[in-house]
Amino acid sequence: MPDLPTPQDATEAALFSECWDAVLAYADLCTSGSTAAAQLGREAFAHGIREARAAGTGPVRGTARRPARLPRIPLLLTSVRTTAAAWEEQGQGHKLDPDLRLWLNSDKAARYTGPPLQRPLALRGLRDLQQADAELLWFTEVEALPLSLVARRLGLDPAGAAEELQQVRTLFRDRCHRNHLDTPMDAQCRSYARLLDAVTRSSAAETPGDLSRHLATCVQCAEAAACLRLHGGSLPGALAGGVIGWGGLAYLERRRRAAEVRLGAGRPGSADQAAGEPEDGEQKARVARNGLLVAAVLVSVLALGVSLMPFGGAGDDLGAPGGADRQPVADPAPPLPSAPSLPPATSKPAEPTTQGTKQPEKPGKPEDRNRHTEPQGTSSPTDRTEPDETGDPVCRVEYDLVNQWPDGFQATVTVTSAESLDSWRVAWSFRDGQKVGQMWDASVSQDGSRVTATAADYNKSVPAGGDLAFGFLASWHGKNSPPYDFEVNGHACAMGS
């Protein structure tokens, strides 16, 4: 696996940091695990940087025209796609996302490497822009960075950045319109080309019924409509899908959410705050909320202290009879099964529990005591046992949450087996009602909160000390706690550190 290139100067070092974040985000979408994502990202980054440097030092065609090329981040993202295609050809496709593998072997992928006039319109239009204009358009539309931040990064006047962005959008539209007319197309598409240009120029123009029906069935003209329509919010999707290809819309959403987390773009006035201008009102409100929280904690502590005070002593002035017979509140019988296993010094027998007799609790390890706590009605079978923490476990599990979005997530499971396996079946439980929808390198079945992954034909055998791994996509609502109670072929596994 190649090392990352060394920056040539401080400016390139800053660009490398930003570009690597984007490359890794897309590589993570293209692969089935974090390890493969890092490997794909490093190979694609090294290849893309070499290509960018070669293009920057190459001869200039003509007297004033630069060679047509993409800005650095889109160039590196296309390098991720081409590196993934090389993996597929070299027999490393099992590391890639299954949907990406289907796409790479379809006619859709061939459009990005085929004849130039057949390539997506957005890709051709972005290449035709000057470097600074293309970067302004990509940073604001796809990377979702605040315009003021992009203006300072590109050396533009912040006061006129909005007007310049609108000019670049119009210029991009004109390039796409010209390229659309140059694209080989049939007679029906040619007859709609000028009508499509007229309809997309105005937000108030209505699309005729026959054109609307044509756009619903013609991919080429639908892509052109997305590039030519500057209103309605279609431009970011057209850029991401046309330049990146597979996973473009998912990358777009991921970058938007990353910008919201990193820069606070979801709050009012966030663009100014991202530019280094925090609002005093929000800071004061935050301080007030923190003060109320501290006060609430103090009141709770005082209330707890009062509740723990023994009643019925010599200073008890309540005058209630039988004060000597009342038990102090601070000395009850142990109410929870997580208490130490020493017998209480009371005459009242403790309530028998199945878990308490088979799995004595160990004080000082709260994470072990809560490990098998399940919602009511979803308890595990009683024949499951915890791995022996004093000896070597039969297996060890690494659970990696690769990515998460509002109603779904991607995860990988890696199991290291101390014994050789002729076949395997990995089972675990979810706490919060998560549902597995798709799994690769294993077949899946789910019964309530219990999930079982069964080996595929090609990865059944695992040597002693070897690993087995698989990934999956699942849905979640409200909370997405990590799974627990892992087993391999019925033997309990320890969680990796």
Disulfide bonds with the S-S distance in Angstrom:
Cys395-Cys493 1.73
